[in-house]
Amino acid sequence: MAGLGGIAALGVAAVVLCGTGGCTSLGYIGQSVAGHLELLQRARPVDRWLADPATPDGLKRELERAQRIRVFAVRALHLPDNASYTRYADIGRPAVVWNVVATPELSLTLKTWCFPIMGCVGYRGYFHKTGAEALAADLRAHGFEVDVYGVPAYSTLGWTNWLGGDPLLSTFIAWPDAEVARLVFHELAHQVAYAADDTTFNESFAVAVERIGVTRWLAAEGGGAAAQRAFDAAQARREEFRALTLKTRGALAALYASALPEPEKRARKAELFEALRADYARLKVERWGGYAGYDAFFARVNNAALAVQGAYNDLVPEFERLFERKGGDFDAFYSEVKRLAALPKAERHATLHAVATGAS
């Protein structure tokens, strides 16, 4: 998965049984609650890890760096100052949650699952990959296109701070400076504002905060010119990746909305995905020097994988322009985002566009 890997606000959904989309199975609730509680039980305060002689020196350096990032998030980005990311857990696996996303065969509209308070979200998360794969198989049997991907962290929207908050995890603690900062800033942004039933609004806002935040982190204390160059190169790859997938999403959306017979749509769809993979292969060689960071994504790319990309990127430019229009004042920016989050979805998006472009 590109970018952060799809960060899920799963913890809140885990504690409710029924929503507007119907009742969630007890099995799903059980694995969600058990998985989150196990995570919290594994987590210890960072200070204890640092004081423990058995903690490897490399891990101590990574935890100290994460704490500097956490302090920067509060002081420079005005993100919440609470228990989140003051504890650490080694979970012994490559992902904390596996997300399942699905779309119809000839659509880019994500299937949603609905819960009280949290609203509807375009994914379902599992602490064990077998559960995700079982749901994926069931969805495929019902004609959906499905993508299953691991995520390194998720947000409980600040609702579990009384239990110690969202912890730092072994899934991402060893990443480069800028990548750890991206994740921490992103997840803390979810605690600032949340709009029920609007994954695209929530994730695009968090991505905008992470992008603004990392630029400032690197300028302030991010390790000098070499770190900046590495981040700039990674950002350039991300932007080219987004442009490539956006082009195909646009072509597919037009195709699916057309009056062509379904057999022709299927044939043209296959051609578009073949062209997408070919374009990626050329981009990887001509622009990225053979860099293979997106190989897994393109090996499984389908409607669902492209649709979830949109949730993380589509409104990012709007939020970045809104931040600029607020004079780079984080408090004013967050206040406006909270106001928008309280609006009905259609009005929210229209107002965001108007405010960001100065049309209001």
TORVODREN-435895 format. One record per residue: residue in one letter; x, z, y of N, C-alpha, C in turn. Coordinates in steps of 0.001 Angstrom, whole numbers, plus 500000, padded with zeros to 6 digits. Example, Ala and Ser with C-alpha at 12.3 -4.5 7.8 and 13.67 -1.06 7.14 Angstrom:
<zabas>
A513190507800494310512300507800495500513200507800496700 S512850507080497750513670507140498940512900507870500030 
</zabas>
This chain:
<zabas>
M500836500000498816500000500000500000500868500000501229 A500501499243502227501288499188503437501080500426504276 G501945500597505231501800501687506184501917503028505497 L501000503920505733501074505261505180500561505329503754 G499977504290503234499469504367501884498052504801501805 G497350504913502903495949505260502872495751506734502835 I495756507371503952495650508805503999494200509203503939 A493852510090502999492450510403502751492077511769503283 A490968511865503992490406513161504388489510513639503259 L490127513882502110489365514110500887488948515555500708 G489723516486501217489474517884500915488097518353501327 V487587517882502474486263518304502932485194517789501983 A485335516546501551484334515960500647484295516681499323 A485367517336498971485478517925497649484573519126497436 V484042519699498510483320520951498340481813520807498500 V481306519577498490479871519379498611479349518594497423 L478073518759497126477501518131495950476690516886496249 C475860516904497280474945515802497504475023515313498937 G474763514037499114474767513454500447473745512349500531 T473775511626501645472798510564501844472975509438500842 G474151509377500217474375508353499202474043508844497813 G473395510018497699473046510554496395473970511701496020 C473764512260494854474527513424494425475839513002493781 T476886513742494109478186513518493512478272514312492218 S478865513740491189478894514393489889479696515685489941 L479295516631489082480009517892488997481438517674488537 G481661516655487700483011516352487255483915515977488404 Y483402515172489328484195514783490489484465515987491379 I483429516797491614483601517994492420484620518926491781 G484524519077490474485433519989489777486886519571489918 Q487164518273489705488555517842489818489060517943491244 S488170517727492217488576517797493614488930519225494015 V488027520160493686488266521556494035489496522092493296 A489577521810491995490700522308491206492020521726491699 G492008520436492035493225519792492509493702520369493818 H492764520612494727493156521145496025493635522597495901 L492951523391495096493371524783494916494746524864494253 E495012523966493313496331523951492681497405523640493714 L497097522711494605498033522358495667498348523574496534 L497311524299496922497504525471497766498289526569497037 Q498052526706495740498763527722494967500251527407494838 R500588526130494800501985525724494699502740525901496015 A502009525886497118502649525901498434503152527295498800 R504372527335499363504936528574499892505345528330501339 P505333529353502178505789529174503557507193528581503605 V507420527700504552508726527052504683509835528090504835 D509573529164505562510593530204505754511062530776504427 R510155530895503461510557531427502152511445530437501411 W511102529164501493511946528149500871513349528171501485 L513402528313502805514698528294503482515530529533503148 A514872530655502918515585531890502619515970532014501144 D515392531183500293515621531255498851516960530609498499 P517913531345497939519210530764497566519093529629496553 A518002529602495802517826528559494787517356527231495368 T516929527225496625516468525980497243517660525069497509 P517645523830497020518778522913497254519025522694498745 D520284522516499101520636522318500508519928521102501101 G519807520051500305519140518848500808517694519118501174 L517001519873500331515608520213500624515528521105501858 K516474522026502012516466522876503204516584522031504470 R517475521040504450517618520172505626516330519412505903 E515685518941504850514434518198505027513321519082505578 L513258520315505109512236521244505599512503521637507052 E513758521843507394514092522156508789513724520995509706 R513996519778509239513612518596510014512103518525510186 A511369518782509111509904518739509190509379519766510182 Q510022520936510252509583521944511215509862521515512652 R510975520811512866511247520283514209510190519248514590 I509799518429513623508754517434513866507440518129514185 R507151519191513455505900519943513676505872520542515082 V506975521128515517507056521701516862506898520605517914 F507524519458517686507405518339518614505956517871518707 A505274517838517577503879517394517561503019518257518475 V503272519549518452502480520481519273502880520391520734 R504179520448521010504647520528522390504559519204523135 A504942518132522475505023516843523169503772515994523012 L503088516113521861501924515274521604500617516047521725 H500699517345521951499525518202522126498611518171520912 L499202518024519732498431518075518495498202519538518096 P497246519812517209496860521191516911498020522068516438 D498059523277516954499050524273516571498372525266515644 N498527525050514343497854525892513357498721525998512111 A498140526351510994498914526601509778499373525330509066 S498805524204509391499152522972508673500628522623508823 Y501230522226507702502624521774507628503622522878507949 T503223524110507706504149525242507781504442525779506377 R503862525131505352504099525479503959504565524227503222 Y505186524421502070505707523287501298505375523484499825 A505041522357499159504760522389497718505464521231497025 D506129521543495939506698520515495065505670520258493976 I505049519064493995503940518809493069504357518006491839 G505596517530491791506107516910490576505472515597490186 R504914514868491137504354513549490840504492512673492089 P504397511349491947504683510457493078503597510381494126 A502381510789493801501274510745494765500468512031494616 V499878512476495700499050513673495613497630513309495191 V497177512136495612495824511659495308495898510168495042 W495024509689494151494858508246493955493490507862494501 N493479506954495430492235506503496046491698505270495350 V490398505181495277489700504012494742488883503396495869 V489072502095496103488256501363497067487685500141496362 A486508499695496827485827498598496134485013497768497110 T484898496488496804484051495568497565483304494666496590 P482210494046497040481598492997496228482555491817496063 E482230490937495137483100489799494831483298488885496041 L482243488685496819482304487753497947482005488491499254 S482737489567499487482540490367500689483796491188500967 L483982491527502233485059492436502633484492493793503066 T483253494068502719482621495331503072482891496372501995 L483565497447502387483897498493501426482645499228500950 K482593499484499663481581500395499125481852501770499710 T480797502514500032480979503844500601480358504911499711 W480903506116499834480359507305499197480041508294500311 C478868508915500246478394509722501378478280511200501016 F478595512043502020478591513486501858478033514136503119 P477413515303502998476986516017504193478189516357505071 I477960516450506350478967516812507353480021515724507483 M480687515385506396481757514406506440481229512999506662 G480008512735506203479451511399506326479929510479505218 C479884509188505471480237508189504466481669507717504660 V482386507576503561483767507101503592483930505945502614 G484871505080502908485055503880502101486075504029501003 Y486178505202500399487108505435499310486641506650498525 R487222506827497364486987508055496594488324508482496016 G488712509725496215490039510168495835490049511076494618 Y491104510933493798491259511715492571492664512294492505 F492754513562492076494052514201491939494796513741490688 H494081513091489779494728512558488578494390511072488464 K495402510275488181495222508823488173494219508383487120 T494113509127486026493181508722484969491738508716485482 G491395509680486335490056509713486908489803508519487808 A490806508166488604490677507003489481490511505731488667 E491295505606487614491225504391486795489895504298486052 A489334505431485659488025505415484983486939504936485935 L486954505441487176485977504962488162486189503483488444 A487441503070488560487739501663488827487181500769487722 A487343501184486487486829500389485371485314500277485426 D484646501372485774483191501354485888482738500424487019 L483423500480488146483072499616489281483292498144488929 R484385497862488249484638496470487842483551495988486896 A483104496860486009482042496488485063480742496170485788 H480585496693486989479398496420487792479641495317488824 G480725494573488659480951493386489474481745493586490750 F482289494777490976483065495018492182484520494604492000 E485153494234493098486608494119493130487143495469493552 V488203495927492895488651497308493057490154497355493313 D490568498317494128491983498608494304492178500107494111 V493202500465493368493579501866493160494993502042493683 Y495187503022494566496524503206495132496788504694495362 G498025505075495191498417506456495403498687506732496867 V498368507945497315498644508338498687499528509581498686 P500414509705499680501368510818499705500802512102500291 A499683512019501035499120513204501684497681512922502054 Y496939513979502338495573513813502839495285514959503790 S494258514792504590493898515811505577492596516489505183 T492542517802505374491286518524505227490665518797506602 L491128518051507593490559518099508947490686519475509604 G491616520279509111491819521606509685490910522674509117 W490014522315508213489028523264507697489619524263506704 T490849524022506241491445524960505281492628525709505886 N492724525738507205493838526462507822493808527949507476 W492623528496507229492529529913506846493121530159505460 L493314529086504682493941529192503364495416528795503392 G495926528504504575497326528088504687497510526684505206 G496410525952505351496486524612505929497027523565504985 D497088522346505459497628521234504664499147521385504570 P499701521384503359501142521627503218501986520361503298 L503251520553503620504253519520503384504362519345501874 L504646518111501429504664517831499995505929517103499570 S506268517271498307507429516576497746507236515069497714 T505998514600497866505718513161497855506296512436499064 F506581513174500153507081512492501355508208513224502072 I508572514429501641509517515238502407510888514575502541 A511269513717501585512588513087501611512601511737502330 W511474511321502885511427510054503613512348510104504837 P512686508941505401513446508925506657512709509660507770 D513462510079508779512900510874509878511609510283510436 A511671509025510824510534508404511495509314508341510589 E509538508167509288508407508059508367507744509418508136 V508535510482508055507945511820507952507175512140509221 A507756511798510374507074512041511646505757511271511708 R505766510020511278504541509214511272503439509932510498 L503787510400509319502771511011508465502236512302509075 V503126513167509548502685514436510126501816514196511350 F502238513296512236501453513007513436500079512436513053 H500069511531512074498831510903511617497843511959511103 E498333512818510222497439513803509601496942514837510606 L497804515255511520497356516194512544496343515549513480 A496468514256513717495495513555514566494099513628513966 H494001513636512644492682513760512012492013515086512361 Q492817516091512709492244517380513069491770517415514523 V492145516412515299491737516350516706490313515837516831 A490012514746516141488686514114516259488330513468514939 Y487047513546514591486569512935513354485148512441513560 A484905511188513245483573510600513366483016510358511967 A481930511021511651481303510820510350480866509368510198 D480991508843508999480554507480508662481409506384509306 D482634506681509738483401505662510461484887505744510110 T485228505301508915486608505331508456487527504551509379 T487070503394509850487916502557510701488254503264512006 F487282503902512637487528504655513870488535505777513610 N488315506553512568489168507704512281490601507302511968 E490756506318511088492100505940510676492842505180511781 S492146504339512506492804503609513596493272504570514684 F492473505586514985492892506598515954494159507297515477 A494182507711514212495354508414513685496586507513513676 V496416506234513361497548505311513385498067505141514813 A497161505054515781497594504931517176498405506155517593 V497961507346517220498692508561517567500067508565516902 E500119508178515637501417508173514946502378507195515614 R501892506023516018502771505025516623503286505490517984 I502396506032518787502808506571520081503778507732519872 G503432508602518931504228509792518693505623509507518186 V505758508584517247507079508306516683507992507697517738 T507457506828518571508279506266519647508844507381520516 R508036508361520837508488509475521679509436510396520919 W509157510598519640510039511438518818511436510850518750 L511518509552518486512825508914518385513566508940519714 A512844508756520796513485508789522112514008510186522433 A513283511216521985513646512586522337514721513176521421 E514547512998520104515462513673519181515486513019517811 G515377511718517785515243511045516507516493510506515877 G517677510867516335518871510469515603519643509313516182 G519357508918517402520191507932518057519788506492517808 A520688505598518193520409504160518172520151503632516772 A520875504135515793520708503637514423519298503930513911 A518816505144514168517468505492513736516427504640514447 Q516650504386515735515717503559516489515688502142515942 R516867501600515625516913500234515073516196500166513731 A516398501170512891515740501175511580514230501242511741 F513771502078512673512335502183512892511775500890513471 D512488500299514423512031499043515026511911497945513969 A512884497907513036512831496902511972511636497147511059 A511385498420510729510234498742509885508930498408510595 Q508865498699511902507665498376512659507434496876512708 A508512496113512878508374494653512919507822494132511600 R508314494687510482507779494276509178506314494636509062 R505954495844509519504555496246509453503671495317510278 E504132494951511477503335494074512332503178492688511711 E504242492179511113504149490863510472503253490923509236 F503332492041508520502439492236507386500983492256507854 R500709492999508919499342493081509432498845491720509893 A499702490972510568499304489647511040498977488729509860 L499777488825508821499564487989507641498240488332506956 T497990489615506756496748490004506077495537489778506971 L495693489969508285494574489744509200494147488282509187 K495111487383509132494797485951509085493942485630507851 T494325486175506715493571485907505487492213486588505518 R492155487807506030490860488479506147489898487679507007 G490400487120508102489550486313508962489016485090508249 A489897484426507509489483483221506781488468483565505689 L488691484680504997487759485094503957486406485498504534 A486438486221505650485171486639506270484335485427506658 A484994484414507221484279483189507593483733482491506358 L484523482473505303484087481836504055482874482550503477 Y482931483874503402481838484636502799480546484535503618 A480687484342504924479504484228505790478944482812505831 S479657481867505236479236480473505293478078480188504345 A477512478984504471476382478572503633476823477842502369 L478101477854502069478580477171500873478001477791499609 P477797477009498593477349477571497314478406478535496767 E477977479509495975478901480519495476480064479939494667 P479849478924493816481005478369493091482078477821494037 E481658477200495130482629476689496091483326477833496821 K482573478868497123483193480038497755484272480631496850 R483979480724495568484949481304494643486217480450494572 A486033479145494544487186478253494475488031478358495735 R487367478358496890488095478449498157488756479816498300 K488090480856497830488665482206497855489971482241497060 A489982481662495884491197481627495065492320480907495801 E491988479830496501493000479090497259493575479943498391 L492713480705499064493175481538500171494101482650499682 F493780483254498555494655484306498036495978483716497537 E495937482530496954497169481870496526498053481566497738 A497420481091498820498176480794500039498749482074500646 L497998483178500585498483484453501104499739484897500364 R499719484825499055500895485232498285502082484321498556 A501813483034498737502905482103499050503480482393500432 D502625482690501389503091483023502741503940484293502719 Y503529485262501918504313486489501809505686486207501213 A505730485389500174507015485071499547507962484417500550 R507437483525501391508276482888502409508717483891503465 L507789484735503896508100485728504922509181486683504437 K509074487076503192510035488023502622511456487448502637 V511561486164502354512881485522502310513379485176503707 E512512484565504509512941484022505799513065485073506888 R512261486148506808512241487127507893512768488502507483 W512612488857506209512928490219505790514141490309504869 G514862489223504707516066489260503895515831489674502458 G514677489307501906514368489641500525513786491026500342 Y513484491724501442512915493079501360511634493058500534 A511525493990499593510416493947498633509412495078498821 G509307495635500000508457496794500215506985496568499987 Y506541495317500010505108495039499862504788494297498563 D505745494199497660505523493449496425504333493987495628 A504240495306495505503159495882494700501799495557495305 F501720495583496634500452495265497296500043493831497000 F500969492894497158500610491492496967500412491136495499 A500972491922494602500740491672493177499286491956492803 R498642492888493535497269493260493179496265492890494261 V496700492166495293495855491943496462494518491303496079 N493445491837496670492105491315496461491260491709497669 N489958491474497595489080491843498709489228493311499094 A489231494184498089489257495619498365490546496019499068 A491666495495498605492948495837499229492993495367500678 L492471494191500961492448493685502335491467494469503189 A490339494853502621489325495570503391489836496928503845 V490545497641502985491032498963503373492143498841504400 Q492883497720504396493862497488505454493185497472506819 G492022496849506887491297496780508150490923498151508669 A490612499070507754490215500414508172491339501125508905 Y492577500786508578493716501464509189494238500761510432 N493798499552510697494442498785511764493520498182512808 D492272497941512483491452497084513332491277497600514758 L491174498910514946490922499454516280492171500047516935 V493321499928516298494543500507516857494848499981518264 P494785498664518500495065498195519873494128498792520906 E492855498995520542491900499589521469492315501022521832 F492717501791520841493131503161521105494425503199521933 E495337502299521654496574502280522433496297501919523893 R495379500986524112495015500659525499494293501828526168 L493460502523525401492770503687525948493778504747526380 F494808504973525579495854505933525925496543505539527230 E496825504256527367497449503778528604496528503982529798 R495246503712529607494287503865530709494114505332531101 K494429506231530198494384507656530517495725508135531075 G496571507194531442497837507529532071498837508195531151 G498695507984529835499593508628528891499382510126528798 D498222510598529218497878512021529167497169512298527838 F497843513013526950497281513239525621495968514014525679 D495900515032526506494679515829526565493488514992527022 A493700514152528036492620513284528512492252512255527451 F493245511745526760493028510777525684492210511405524562 Y492615512576524095491901513233523005490473513587523423 S490302514020524659488965514357525139488048513149525083 E488564511987525474487756510768525435487448510360523999 V488415510487523102488192510134521701487138511052521087 K487176512337521407486149513258520910484765512860521423 R484707512452522690483425512009523249482913510787522493 L483791509849522225483406508641521499482958508981520078 A483652509913519442483324510274518058481913510833517929 A481401511409519002480062512003518966478956510976519149 L479303509738519518478298508698519752477864508056518437 P476696507415518396476327506596517235477375505495517020 K477532505069515786478650504200515431478720502926516277 A477626502188516379477651500928517131477989501181518594 E477387502213519161477667502556520558479114503014520707 R479609503726519714480994504213519740481982503065519848 H481816502066519015482755500942519018482636500133520308 A481415499916520740481211499153521972481802499887523163 T481610501210523204482124502000524321483642502060524283 L484225502209523107485683502201522978486257500908523536 H485657499785523171486139498489523668486004498409525189 A484858498848525688484629498772527139485592499655527916 V485773500903527437486666501824528127488117501362528034 A488511500883526859489897500455526668490253499237527497 T489285498369527698489553497137528463489193497254529933 G488637498394530337488273498583531729486964497928532097 A486161497580531070484887496907531341483790497876531717 S484022499181531490482990500170531781483182500750533189 
</zabas>
